[in-house]
Amino acid sequence: MTMLLADPLHWEILLGILALTCWMAAGVATILGTPEEIRHGKTSKACDYATTGLTGAGIISAVAMVAILVLA
């Protein structure tokens, strides 16, 4: 049996996957907002908020991953 809660390597991998997933989703949100920007000159607020939120969540996950790496 493995102890997921006790092994910091598992948490680092999980947080790394979460960071990359957030950044990929932010990229998709940006791409979906591009046609609006081309047509009307500005993106919708929903795309802006989604991109900012997902990028922030990815940065927080990456910082947590580095903190676990340094502390473990």
C-alpha positions as a Markdown table, in Angstrom:
| # | Residue | x | y | z |
|---|---|---|---|---|
| 1 | Met | 0.0 | 0.0 | 0.0 |
| 2 | Thr | 1.2 | 3.5 | -0.8 |
| 3 | Met | 0.6 | 6.4 | 1.5 |
| 4 | Leu | -0.5 | 9.2 | -0.7 |
| 5 | Leu | -0.7 | 11.8 | 2.1 |
| 6 | Ala | 2.8 | 11.1 | 3.4 |
| 7 | Asp | 4.7 | 11.1 | 0.1 |
| 8 | Pro | 5.6 | 14.7 | -1.1 |
| 9 | Leu | 6.5 | 13.4 | -4.6 |
| 10 | His | 2.9 | 12.5 | -5.3 |
| 11 | Trp | 1.8 | 16.0 | -4.2 |
| 12 | Glu | 4.4 | 17.6 | -6.4 |
| 13 | Ile | 3.2 | 15.6 | -9.4 |
| 14 | Leu | -0.4 | 16.3 | -8.7 |
| 15 | Leu | 0.2 | 20.1 | -8.3 |
| 16 | Gly | 2.3 | 20.1 | -11.5 |
| 17 | Ile | -0.4 | 18.4 | -13.5 |
| 18 | Leu | -2.9 | 20.9 | -12.0 |
| 19 | Ala | -0.7 | 23.9 | -13.0 |
| 20 | Leu | -0.3 | 22.7 | -16.5 |
| 21 | Thr | -4.0 | 21.9 | -16.9 |
| 22 | Cys | -4.9 | 25.4 | -15.6 |
| 23 | Trp | -2.5 | 27.0 | -18.1 |
| 24 | Met | -3.8 | 25.0 | -21.0 |
| 25 | Ala | -7.4 | 25.9 | -20.1 |
| 26 | Ala | -6.4 | 29.5 | -19.9 |
| 27 | Gly | -5.0 | 29.2 | -23.4 |
| 28 | Val | -8.2 | 27.7 | -24.6 |
| 29 | Ala | -10.2 | 30.5 | -23.0 |
| 30 | Thr | -7.9 | 33.0 | -24.8 |
| 31 | Ile | -8.4 | 31.3 | -28.1 |
| 32 | Leu | -12.1 | 31.3 | -27.7 |
| 33 | Gly | -12.1 | 35.1 | -27.0 |
| 34 | Thr | -10.0 | 35.9 | -30.0 |
| 35 | Pro | -12.9 | 36.0 | -32.6 |
| 36 | Glu | -14.7 | 38.5 | -30.4 |
| 37 | Glu | -11.6 | 40.6 | -30.2 |
| 38 | Ile | -11.2 | 40.5 | -34.0 |
| 39 | Arg | -14.9 | 41.4 | -34.6 |
| 40 | His | -15.6 | 44.0 | -31.9 |
| 41 | Gly | -12.1 | 45.1 | -30.9 |
| 42 | Lys | -12.4 | 43.7 | -27.3 |
| 43 | Thr | -12.8 | 40.4 | -25.6 |
| 44 | Ser | -15.8 | 39.5 | -23.5 |
| 45 | Lys | -15.5 | 39.9 | -19.7 |
| 46 | Ala | -16.1 | 36.1 | -19.2 |
| 47 | Cys | -13.1 | 35.2 | -21.3 |
| 48 | Asp | -11.0 | 37.8 | -19.5 |
| 49 | Tyr | -12.0 | 36.5 | -16.1 |
| 50 | Ala | -11.6 | 32.9 | -17.0 |
| 51 | Thr | -8.1 | 33.5 | -18.4 |
| 52 | Thr | -7.0 | 35.5 | -15.4 |
| 53 | Gly | -8.5 | 33.1 | -12.9 |
| 54 | Leu | -7.0 | 30.0 | -14.6 |
| 55 | Thr | -3.6 | 31.6 | -14.9 |
| 56 | Gly | -3.7 | 32.6 | -11.3 |
| 57 | Ala | -4.7 | 29.1 | -10.2 |
| 58 | Gly | -1.8 | 27.7 | -12.3 |
| 59 | Ile | 0.7 | 30.1 | -10.7 |
| 60 | Ile | -0.6 | 29.2 | -7.2 |
| 61 | Ser | -0.2 | 25.5 | -8.0 |
| 62 | Ala | 3.3 | 26.0 | -9.3 |
| 63 | Val | 4.3 | 28.0 | -6.2 |
| 64 | Ala | 2.9 | 25.3 | -3.9 |
| 65 | Met | 4.7 | 22.6 | -5.9 |
| 66 | Val | 8.0 | 24.5 | -5.5 |
| 67 | Ala | 7.4 | 25.0 | -1.8 |
| 68 | Ile | 6.8 | 21.3 | -1.3 |
| 69 | Leu | 10.0 | 20.6 | -3.3 |
| 70 | Val | 12.0 | 22.9 | -1.2 |
| 71 | Leu | 10.5 | 21.9 | 2.2 |
| 72 | Ala | 10.6 | 18.2 | 1.6 |
